[in-house]
Amino acid sequence: MRTDGVFGFYPIVDSYNWVARLLPLGVKTIQLRIKDKSVAEVTGPIRDAIALARRYDCQLVINDYWQVALELGADFIHLGQEDIDNADKNTIQKSGVKLGLSTHTGDELARALTWTPDHIALGPIYETTLKAMRYQPQGLERLGKWKARISCPLIGIGGITLERAPLVLDAGADVIAVVTDVVFNPNPEARVEQWLQLFSKRN
């Protein structure tokens, strides 16, 4: 995952429609995270998102549905800790697909590193209302601790707003994953432009 310029901004969305809405704005890394759907239901949106991302030269990351992603030619997937339990490590690594993994504890980080991931996500950095979390906010200090243990890009996620972003980056994150600050914003397009401007200025 490139982390220069606008590539440090990493929106996470739950539908193809959101992918189609944000890519024309200049987003260069995006995750499609569809939850609790059947393989039949996700195949079309994933296929369409892959095609659109190639058209816009955007790095698309597919969350969870790794088998569908590989079948459709995706080149980057992301798995949570629960997803790892049911994933075929050998198949994924032989495919050559890039891999991101979520972590919340030191033990999870150690486990994730055995997969030789292309990026590691740590969260939630701040309290988040997006979903019920088993983990307390990690805080900024832990970003620095994670950064010292890994050699791949570090993603901060969870409760991060545009206003908090500089603190997260200064603490050690290379990339900021954003959900609610974009998709729940009254003007998502304008908010995305602000995020892109932030990373362009920091490059």
C-alpha positions as CSV (number, residue, x, y, z in Angstrom):
1,M,0.0,0.0,0.0
2,R,1.4,3.4,-1.0
3,T,1.3,5.9,1.8
4,D,2.6,9.0,0.0
5,G,0.3,12.0,-0.7
6,V,-3.4,11.1,-1.0
7,F,-2.6,7.4,-0.5
8,G,-2.5,7.9,3.2
9,F,-6.2,8.5,3.3
10,Y,-8.1,5.2,3.4
11,P,-11.9,5.4,3.5
12,I,-13.8,2.2,4.3
13,V,-17.3,1.8,2.7
14,D,-20.0,-0.8,2.7
15,S,-21.3,-0.7,-0.9
16,Y,-20.3,-0.4,-4.5
17,N,-22.3,2.8,-4.7
18,W,-19.9,4.4,-2.2
19,V,-16.9,3.2,-4.1
20,A,-18.4,4.8,-7.3
21,R,-19.2,8.0,-5.4
22,L,-15.7,8.5,-3.9
23,L,-13.3,7.4,-6.6
24,P,-14.0,10.3,-9.0
25,L,-12.9,12.6,-6.2
26,G,-9.3,11.3,-6.3
27,V,-9.3,8.7,-3.6
28,K,-6.4,6.3,-4.3
29,T,-7.0,3.7,-1.6
30,I,-10.4,2.4,-0.5
31,Q,-11.7,-0.7,1.3
32,L,-15.0,-2.4,0.4
33,R,-16.3,-3.9,3.6
34,I,-19.6,-5.7,3.1
35,K,-20.9,-7.6,6.1
36,D,-23.4,-10.4,6.7
37,K,-24.2,-11.1,3.0
38,S,-24.1,-14.3,1.0
39,V,-21.4,-15.0,-1.5
40,A,-24.1,-14.6,-4.3
41,E,-25.0,-11.2,-2.9
42,V,-21.4,-9.9,-2.7
43,T,-20.0,-11.2,-6.0
44,G,-21.5,-8.6,-8.2
45,P,-20.5,-5.6,-6.1
46,I,-17.0,-6.9,-5.6
47,R,-16.6,-7.6,-9.3
48,D,-17.9,-4.1,-10.2
49,A,-15.7,-2.4,-7.6
50,I,-12.6,-4.2,-8.9
51,A,-13.3,-3.0,-12.4
52,L,-14.0,0.6,-11.3
53,A,-10.9,0.8,-9.1
54,R,-8.7,-0.3,-12.1
55,R,-10.3,2.4,-14.2
56,Y,-9.4,5.0,-11.6
57,D,-6.0,3.6,-10.7
58,C,-7.1,3.1,-7.2
59,Q,-6.0,0.5,-4.7
60,L,-9.1,-1.4,-3.8
61,V,-9.0,-3.6,-0.6
62,I,-11.7,-6.3,-0.2
63,N,-12.6,-7.1,3.4
64,D,-13.4,-10.6,4.6
65,Y,-14.7,-12.4,1.4
66,W,-11.2,-13.5,0.5
67,Q,-12.2,-16.5,-1.7
68,V,-14.6,-14.4,-3.8
69,A,-11.9,-11.7,-4.0
70,L,-9.3,-14.1,-5.3
71,E,-11.7,-15.7,-7.8
72,L,-12.5,-12.2,-9.2
73,G,-8.8,-11.1,-9.4
74,A,-8.6,-8.7,-6.5
75,D,-5.0,-7.9,-5.6
76,F,-5.5,-6.8,-1.9
77,I,-7.6,-8.3,0.9
78,H,-8.1,-7.4,4.5
79,L,-9.0,-9.8,7.3
80,G,-10.0,-9.4,10.9
81,Q,-8.9,-11.6,13.7
82,E,-12.0,-13.7,13.4
83,D,-11.6,-14.0,9.6
84,I,-8.1,-15.4,10.1
85,D,-9.6,-18.4,11.9
86,N,-11.4,-19.5,8.8
87,A,-8.9,-18.4,6.2
88,D,-6.6,-20.7,4.2
89,K,-3.1,-19.2,4.9
90,N,-1.4,-21.3,2.3
91,T,-3.9,-20.5,-0.5
92,I,-3.7,-16.8,0.3
93,Q,0.0,-16.6,0.4
94,K,0.4,-18.7,-2.8
95,S,-2.0,-16.4,-4.7
96,G,0.4,-13.4,-4.3
97,V,-2.5,-11.2,-3.1
98,K,-1.5,-8.4,-0.7
99,L,-2.9,-8.8,2.8
100,G,-3.9,-6.5,5.6
101,L,-4.7,-7.6,9.1
102,S,-6.5,-6.0,12.0
103,T,-5.0,-6.1,15.5
104,H,-6.1,-4.9,18.9
105,T,-3.7,-6.6,21.4
106,G,-0.1,-7.6,21.5
107,D,-1.0,-11.2,21.1
108,E,-3.0,-10.4,18.0
109,L,-0.1,-8.5,16.6
110,A,2.3,-11.4,17.1
111,R,-0.2,-13.7,15.4
112,A,-0.7,-11.3,12.5
113,L,3.0,-10.9,11.9
114,T,3.3,-14.7,11.3
115,W,1.3,-14.0,8.1
116,T,3.8,-11.5,6.8
117,P,1.1,-8.9,6.1
118,D,1.4,-5.9,3.8
119,H,-0.2,-3.7,6.3
120,I,-1.3,-3.8,10.0
121,A,-4.3,-2.0,11.3
122,L,-4.6,-1.0,15.0
123,G,-7.8,0.2,16.5
124,P,-9.9,1.6,17.8
125,I,-7.6,4.6,18.4
126,Y,-10.5,6.6,19.8
127,E,-13.9,5.6,21.0
128,T,-16.2,4.7,18.1
129,T,-19.9,4.4,17.8
130,L,-19.8,2.5,14.5
131,K,-20.0,-0.9,16.1
132,A,-19.8,-2.5,19.5
133,M,-16.2,-3.1,20.4
134,R,-14.7,-5.6,22.8
135,Y,-11.7,-3.3,23.2
136,Q,-11.1,0.0,24.9
137,P,-9.7,2.8,22.8
138,Q,-6.0,2.1,22.1
139,G,-4.8,5.7,22.4
140,L,-2.0,7.4,20.5
141,E,0.8,5.9,22.5
142,R,0.1,2.4,21.4
143,L,0.6,3.5,17.7
144,G,4.2,4.2,18.5
145,K,4.6,0.8,20.2
146,W,3.1,-1.0,17.2
147,K,5.2,1.1,14.7
148,A,8.4,-0.1,16.5
149,R,7.4,-3.7,16.0
150,I,6.5,-3.8,12.4
151,S,8.1,-3.1,9.0
152,C,4.9,-2.6,6.9
153,P,2.6,0.4,6.9
154,L,0.6,1.0,10.1
155,I,-3.1,2.0,9.8
156,G,-4.9,3.8,12.5
157,I,-8.6,3.2,12.7
158,G,-11.5,4.0,14.9
159,G,-13.0,7.3,15.9
160,I,-10.5,9.3,13.8
161,T,-11.8,12.6,12.5
162,L,-10.1,15.1,10.3
163,E,-9.3,17.2,13.3
164,R,-7.6,14.3,15.1
165,A,-5.7,13.1,12.1
166,P,-2.5,15.1,12.6
167,L,-2.1,13.6,16.1
168,V,-2.6,10.1,14.8
169,L,0.0,10.6,12.0
170,D,2.5,12.2,14.4
171,A,2.0,9.2,16.8
172,G,3.2,6.7,14.2
173,A,0.4,5.9,11.8
174,D,1.2,5.9,8.1
175,V,-2.4,5.6,7.0
176,I,-5.7,6.6,8.5
177,A,-8.8,4.5,7.9
178,V,-11.9,6.6,7.9
179,V,-15.5,5.5,8.1
180,T,-18.0,7.7,10.0
181,D,-16.2,11.0,9.4
182,V,-16.9,10.5,5.7
183,V,-20.1,8.4,5.3
184,F,-22.0,10.0,8.1
185,N,-20.9,13.5,7.2
186,P,-23.6,15.9,5.8
187,N,-21.4,16.5,2.8
188,P,-19.2,13.4,2.2
189,E,-17.7,14.8,-1.0
190,A,-16.5,18.0,0.7
191,R,-15.1,16.0,3.6
192,V,-13.2,13.8,1.3
193,E,-11.7,16.8,-0.4
194,Q,-10.5,18.0,3.0
195,W,-8.9,14.7,3.8
196,L,-7.1,14.6,0.5
197,Q,-5.9,18.2,1.0
198,L,-4.5,17.2,4.5
199,F,-2.4,14.4,3.0
200,S,-1.3,16.4,0.0
201,K,0.1,19.1,2.4
202,R,1.9,16.5,4.6
203,N,3.6,14.9,1.6
